[in-house]
């Protein structure tokens, strides 16, 4: 596993308990669920407990598996990013601009109160990200995020 993959994992899954993040990494690789994306890259699901948070991109080098990077669930090259494109026409710059490529956005913004956005994310295979935060985190949610995202997407403001 290249250090780049581990660094990307920590940047995109900024959880305070790095030990559990690493344990989940090794469990994901030890018992891999592998698929391929449209570019033919091997994707190994990264699961944090019961939550799929992304994929390790792997390639076969001689007789070994080399993990080159980590893609958060919504990043280009994942099935979920393809679904977000089909549903909302979101491309890589859109996802980056609105920080939809980090767990932080799903855990600590008021997007969790917007039923229509929640349904869209569920349809695209990302709804479970919003279910990871407990109700005790609500006072920490960034306000106005859902409104700004709705505006950008051309959705009716509520």
C-alpha positions as a Python dict, from the first residue, in 0.01 Angstrom:
ca = {
    (1, 'X'): (0, 0, 0),
    (2, 'X'): (147, 332, -103),
    (3, 'X'): (168, 608, 156),
    (4, 'X'): (-37, 829, -78),
    (5, 'X'): (-337, 596, -25),
    (6, 'X'): (-308, 615, 353),
    (7, 'X'): (-267, 993, 347),
    (8, 'X'): (-576, 1032, 124),
    (9, 'X'): (-774, 803, 352),
    (10, 'X'): (-699, 1022, 654),
    (11, 'X'): (-772, 1345, 464),
    (12, 'X'): (-1107, 1225, 332),
    (13, 'X'): (-1216, 1028, 637),
    (14, 'X'): (-1113, 1268, 915),
    (15, 'X'): (-1221, 1065, 1215),
    (16, 'X'): (-1057, 1123, 1551),
    (17, 'X'): (-979, 758, 1615),
    (18, 'X'): (-709, 687, 1359),
    (19, 'X'): (-661, 339, 1506),
    (20, 'X'): (-1011, 235, 1401),
    (21, 'X'): (-960, 392, 1058),
    (22, 'X'): (-645, 180, 1014),
    (23, 'X'): (-808, -132, 1154),
    (24, 'X'): (-1094, -88, 907),
    (25, 'X'): (-839, -39, 630),
    (26, 'X'): (-671, -369, 703),
    (27, 'X'): (-1002, -552, 741),
    (28, 'X'): (-1116, -412, 404),
    (29, 'X'): (-797, -533, 235),
    (30, 'X'): (-782, -865, 421),
    (31, 'X'): (-1134, -965, 311),
    (32, 'X'): (-1172, -755, -3),
    (33, 'X'): (-1486, -683, -197),
    (34, 'X'): (-1346, -600, -541),
    (35, 'X'): (-1505, -445, -847),
    (36, 'X'): (-1382, -256, -1150),
    (37, 'X'): (-1476, 91, -1263),
    (38, 'X'): (-1534, 209, -1619),
    (39, 'X'): (-1159, 268, -1662),
    (40, 'X'): (-1081, -91, -1569),
    (41, 'X'): (-923, 1, -1234),
    (42, 'X'): (-970, -242, -948),
    (43, 'X'): (-1167, -93, -661),
    (44, 'X'): (-1147, -247, -314),
    (45, 'X'): (-1430, -126, -90),
    (46, 'X'): (-1323, 54, 224),
    (47, 'X'): (-1568, -11, 505),
    (48, 'X'): (-1569, 158, 842),
    (49, 'X'): (-1777, -83, 1047),
    (50, 'X'): (-2095, -120, 837),
    (51, 'X'): (-2043, 199, 636),
    (52, 'X'): (-1886, 193, 289),
    (53, 'X'): (-1681, 513, 274),
    (54, 'X'): (-1482, 468, -41),
    (55, 'X'): (-1244, 254, -239),
    (56, 'X'): (-879, 171, -256),
    (57, 'X'): (-760, 175, -617),
    (58, 'X'): (-539, -126, -684),
    (59, 'X'): (-340, -266, -970),
    (60, 'X'): (-165, -594, -1029),
    (61, 'X'): (212, -555, -1047),
    (62, 'X'): (387, -878, -1133),
    (63, 'X'): (233, -1115, -877),
    (64, 'X'): (142, -856, -618),
    (65, 'X'): (-143, -616, -556),
    (66, 'X'): (-38, -251, -530),
    (67, 'X'): (-283, -8, -371),
    (68, 'X'): (-211, 331, -524),
    (69, 'X'): (-472, 565, -379),
    (70, 'X'): (-793, 603, -183),
    (71, 'X'): (-1108, 748, -339),
    (72, 'X'): (-1381, 876, -113),
    (73, 'X'): (-1720, 731, -205),
    (74, 'X'): (-1823, 1027, -421),
    (75, 'X'): (-1498, 1083, -609),
    (76, 'X'): (-1452, 1039, -982),
    (77, 'X'): (-1395, 677, -1074),
    (78, 'X'): (-1647, 534, -826),
    (79, 'X'): (-1994, 397, -903),
    (80, 'X'): (-2143, 654, -665),
    (81, 'X'): (-1976, 944, -853),
    (82, 'X'): (-2124, 808, -1175),
    (83, 'X'): (-2468, 804, -1009),
    (84, 'X'): (-2422, 1164, -887),
    (85, 'X'): (-2332, 1265, -1240),
    (86, 'X'): (-2637, 1089, -1385),
    (87, 'X'): (-2874, 1239, -1126),
    (88, 'X'): (-2727, 1587, -1072),
    (89, 'X'): (-2465, 1628, -1348),
    (90, 'X'): (-2198, 1673, -1080),
    (91, 'X'): (-1844, 1640, -1211),
    (92, 'X'): (-1514, 1630, -1026),
    (93, 'X'): (-1479, 2011, -991),
    (94, 'X'): (-1836, 2036, -854),
    (95, 'X'): (-1776, 1763, -599),
    (96, 'X'): (-1448, 1922, -491),
    (97, 'X'): (-1591, 2275, -476),
    (98, 'X'): (-1875, 2165, -248),
    (99, 'X'): (-1653, 1932, -45),
    (100, 'X'): (-1869, 1631, -127),
    (101, 'X'): (-1545, 1432, -132),
    (102, 'X'): (-1498, 1437, 246),
    (103, 'X'): (-1685, 1263, 524),
    (104, 'X'): (-1679, 1590, 717),
    (105, 'X'): (-1948, 1738, 488),
    (106, 'X'): (-2189, 1453, 558),
    (107, 'X'): (-2129, 1448, 932),
    (108, 'X'): (-2111, 1816, 1019),
    (109, 'X'): (-2339, 2017, 790),
    (110, 'X'): (-2709, 2092, 786),
    (111, 'X'): (-2750, 1873, 477),
    (112, 'X'): (-2878, 1618, 729),
    (113, 'X'): (-3197, 1823, 772),
    (114, 'X'): (-3280, 1848, 400),
    (115, 'X'): (-3510, 1558, 314),
    (116, 'X'): (-3490, 1613, -62),
    (117, 'X'): (-3109, 1615, -66),
    (118, 'X'): (-3106, 1311, 162),
    (119, 'X'): (-3326, 1120, -86),
    (120, 'X'): (-3101, 1217, -375),
    (121, 'X'): (-2791, 1098, -192),
    (122, 'X'): (-2968, 775, -97),
    (123, 'X'): (-3061, 715, -462),
    (124, 'X'): (-2694, 763, -559),
    (125, 'X'): (-2567, 519, -295),
    (126, 'X'): (-2436, 782, -53),
    (127, 'X'): (-2728, 829, 188),
    (128, 'X'): (-2571, 613, 456),
    (129, 'X'): (-2298, 877, 501),
    (130, 'X'): (-2560, 1107, 651),
    (131, 'X'): (-2665, 839, 898),
    (132, 'X'): (-2322, 810, 1057),
    (133, 'X'): (-2356, 1121, 1275),
    (134, 'X'): (-2539, 1091, 1602),
    (135, 'X'): (-2800, 1349, 1708),
    (136, 'X'): (-2553, 1487, 1961),
    (137, 'X'): (-2349, 1637, 1675),
    (138, 'X'): (-2633, 1865, 1556),
    (139, 'X'): (-2513, 2172, 1751),
    (140, 'X'): (-2186, 2147, 1554),
    (141, 'X'): (-2348, 2135, 1207),
    (142, 'X'): (-2247, 2412, 969),
    (143, 'X'): (-2561, 2607, 879),
    (144, 'X'): (-2636, 2723, 526),
    (145, 'X'): (-2456, 2438, 352),
    (146, 'X'): (-2775, 2269, 230),
    (147, 'X'): (-2916, 2601, 107),
    (148, 'X'): (-2598, 2680, -87),
    (149, 'X'): (-2589, 2332, -242),
    (150, 'X'): (-2956, 2354, -341),
    (151, 'X'): (-2892, 2693, -500),
    (152, 'X'): (-2594, 2559, -695),
    (153, 'X'): (-2797, 2261, -815),
    (154, 'X'): (-3083, 2487, -926),
    (155, 'X'): (-3322, 2334, -676),
    (156, 'X'): (-3606, 2523, -512),
    (157, 'X'): (-3488, 2687, -190),
    (158, 'X'): (-3684, 2581, 115),
}
